[in-house]
């Protein structure tokens, strides 16, 4: 009887184990990523800044990259790196910049390839889920890049609330 009981328990647990083998995630659509990038670009333009904007998925892969006409040639790479850094480290790049100053325990992060520990990268989150990130490069400083990135997120807030 104990063998039969053990077998029944194992069979009953099998569907639960199978259910735990995968999980569902929410991802940004290309249209939503484009809307965020366009809003960030428009915000920077209205402030007189020529920038590049990158939006990544939750894994840090670029979905959208926009470069304004006169944005510097370095800005597409830096915008992408800022978005990648924000999603990879699950923090804004402004906060990461502060946490990784020379002499701090996390300062070595700055030496990691592809990391941009400078303001302008923000996570895109909704309903407690990380959906991606947005990075802006080309405004006169990290604070201005952050403001444009925040405008991009604000433009899609209603679309992404879960």
C-alpha positions as a Python dict, from the first residue, in 0.01 Angstrom:
ca = {
    (1, 'X'): (0, 0, 0),
    (2, 'X'): (283, 245, 69),
    (3, 'X'): (425, 191, -282),
    (4, 'X'): (88, 267, -434),
    (5, 'X'): (52, 576, -216),
    (6, 'X'): (399, 698, -315),
    (7, 'X'): (319, 644, -683),
    (8, 'X'): (-7, 836, -655),
    (9, 'X'): (166, 1124, -477),
    (10, 'X'): (435, 1134, -746),
    (11, 'X'): (176, 1135, -1024),
    (12, 'X'): (-24, 1409, -855),
    (13, 'X'): (290, 1624, -820),
    (14, 'X'): (397, 1580, -1185),
    (15, 'X'): (166, 1848, -1329),
    (16, 'X'): (282, 2094, -1063),
    (17, 'X'): (646, 2024, -1146),
    (18, 'X'): (577, 2067, -1516),
    (19, 'X'): (401, 2398, -1448),
    (20, 'X'): (710, 2523, -1265),
    (21, 'X'): (937, 2437, -1559),
    (22, 'X'): (835, 2747, -1756),
    (23, 'X'): (692, 3091, -1689),
    (24, 'X'): (528, 3368, -1884),
    (25, 'X'): (678, 3714, -1928),
    (26, 'X'): (545, 4036, -2072),
    (27, 'X'): (749, 4206, -2343),
    (28, 'X'): (720, 4538, -2520),
    (29, 'X'): (581, 4531, -2871),
    (30, 'X'): (792, 4704, -3135),
    (31, 'X'): (514, 4960, -3171),
    (32, 'X'): (521, 5043, -2800),
    (33, 'X'): (901, 5065, -2800),
    (34, 'X'): (885, 5299, -3101),
    (35, 'X'): (624, 5517, -2931),
    (36, 'X'): (848, 5554, -2624),
    (37, 'X'): (1152, 5637, -2837),
    (38, 'X'): (963, 5894, -3043),
    (39, 'X'): (828, 6064, -2729),
    (40, 'X'): (1176, 6080, -2575),
    (41, 'X'): (1319, 6223, -2896),
    (42, 'X'): (1039, 6481, -2916),
    (43, 'X'): (1100, 6587, -2555),
    (44, 'X'): (1469, 6639, -2620),
    (45, 'X'): (1402, 6826, -2945),
    (46, 'X'): (1162, 7060, -2769),
    (47, 'X'): (1444, 7140, -2525),
    (48, 'X'): (1684, 7205, -2812),
    (49, 'X'): (1882, 6881, -2782),
    (50, 'X'): (1982, 6651, -3068),
    (51, 'X'): (1995, 6299, -2925),
    (52, 'X'): (1976, 5931, -2994),
    (53, 'X'): (1724, 5711, -2815),
    (54, 'X'): (1740, 5333, -2771),
    (55, 'X'): (1472, 5106, -2628),
    (56, 'X'): (1567, 4752, -2530),
    (57, 'X'): (1363, 4450, -2434),
    (58, 'X'): (1391, 4296, -2088),
    (59, 'X'): (1707, 4107, -2195),
    (60, 'X'): (1887, 4423, -2308),
    (61, 'X'): (1849, 4362, -2682),
    (62, 'X'): (1776, 4682, -2878),
    (63, 'X'): (1425, 4696, -3022),
    (64, 'X'): (1430, 5056, -3146),
    (65, 'X'): (1709, 5303, -3211),
    (66, 'X'): (1642, 5660, -3328),
    (67, 'X'): (1909, 5920, -3398),
    (68, 'X'): (1815, 6281, -3459),
    (69, 'X'): (1969, 6455, -3760),
    (70, 'X'): (2250, 6634, -3580),
    (71, 'X'): (2309, 6403, -3284),
    (72, 'X'): (2674, 6313, -3239),
    (73, 'X'): (2809, 5997, -3398),
    (74, 'X'): (2877, 5845, -3055),
    (75, 'X'): (2517, 5885, -2935),
    (76, 'X'): (2356, 5572, -3088),
    (77, 'X'): (2610, 5344, -2918),
    (78, 'X'): (2589, 5530, -2588),
    (79, 'X'): (2206, 5537, -2585),
    (80, 'X'): (2204, 5160, -2647),
    (81, 'X'): (2463, 5105, -2372),
    (82, 'X'): (2260, 5313, -2126),
    (83, 'X'): (1943, 5112, -2194),
    (84, 'X'): (2137, 4784, -2172),
    (85, 'X'): (2296, 4891, -1844),
    (86, 'X'): (1965, 4996, -1686),
    (87, 'X'): (1794, 4668, -1771),
    (88, 'X'): (2097, 4453, -1693),
    (89, 'X'): (2159, 4599, -1348),
    (90, 'X'): (1789, 4669, -1277),
    (91, 'X'): (1854, 5031, -1184),
    (92, 'X'): (1872, 5372, -1344),
    (93, 'X'): (2212, 5456, -1483),
    (94, 'X'): (2219, 5773, -1271),
    (95, 'X'): (2191, 5559, -956),
    (96, 'X'): (2450, 5317, -1092),
    (97, 'X'): (2686, 5607, -1165),
    (98, 'X'): (2666, 5714, -802),
    (99, 'X'): (2706, 5361, -667),
    (100, 'X'): (3012, 5285, -879),
    (101, 'X'): (3229, 5589, -810),
    (102, 'X'): (3598, 5524, -756),
    (103, 'X'): (3668, 5376, -415),
    (104, 'X'): (3321, 5223, -374),
    (105, 'X'): (3281, 4844, -355),
    (106, 'X'): (3096, 4830, -689),
    (107, 'X'): (3338, 5054, -880),
    (108, 'X'): (3462, 4761, -1089),
    (109, 'X'): (3126, 4745, -1268),
    (110, 'X'): (3235, 5045, -1473),
    (111, 'X'): (3503, 4828, -1636),
    (112, 'X'): (3255, 4574, -1766),
    (113, 'X'): (3219, 4588, -2147),
    (114, 'X'): (2902, 4760, -2262),
    (115, 'X'): (2827, 4926, -1927),
    (116, 'X'): (2746, 5298, -1931),
    (117, 'X'): (2752, 5427, -1574),
    (118, 'X'): (2627, 5774, -1665),
    (119, 'X'): (2277, 5924, -1648),
    (120, 'X'): (2022, 5869, -1924),
    (121, 'X'): (1916, 5505, -1886),
    (122, 'X'): (1589, 5410, -1715),
    (123, 'X'): (1408, 5081, -1666),
    (124, 'X'): (1062, 5039, -1815),
    (125, 'X'): (848, 4864, -1556),
    (126, 'X'): (479, 4796, -1515),
    (127, 'X'): (281, 4589, -1270),
    (128, 'X'): (599, 4487, -1090),
    (129, 'X'): (750, 4344, -1409),
    (130, 'X'): (1057, 4462, -1592),
    (131, 'X'): (962, 4514, -1957),
    (132, 'X'): (1277, 4677, -2091),
    (133, 'X'): (1472, 5000, -2073),
    (134, 'X'): (1521, 5329, -2252),
    (135, 'X'): (1848, 5511, -2300),
    (136, 'X'): (1903, 5867, -2422),
    (137, 'X'): (2235, 6022, -2522),
    (138, 'X'): (2322, 6366, -2652),
    (139, 'X'): (2161, 6614, -2414),
    (140, 'X'): (2401, 6839, -2221),
    (141, 'X'): (2404, 6606, -1919),
    (142, 'X'): (2266, 6298, -1752),
    (143, 'X'): (1983, 6489, -1583),
    (144, 'X'): (1855, 6611, -1920),
    (145, 'X'): (1895, 6265, -2076),
    (146, 'X'): (1697, 6120, -1782),
    (147, 'X'): (1418, 6375, -1834),
    (148, 'X'): (1383, 6278, -2199),
    (149, 'X'): (1387, 5906, -2115),
    (150, 'X'): (1120, 5963, -1849),
    (151, 'X'): (905, 6141, -2109),
    (152, 'X'): (933, 5833, -2329),
    (153, 'X'): (813, 5609, -2049),
    (154, 'X'): (531, 5850, -1960),
    (155, 'X'): (408, 5833, -2320),
    (156, 'X'): (351, 5457, -2295),
    (157, 'X'): (248, 5432, -1928),
    (158, 'X'): (-120, 5365, -2004),
    (159, 'X'): (-30, 5113, -2273),
    (160, 'X'): (192, 4902, -2047),
    (161, 'X'): (7, 4898, -1718),
    (162, 'X'): (-70, 4532, -1655),
}
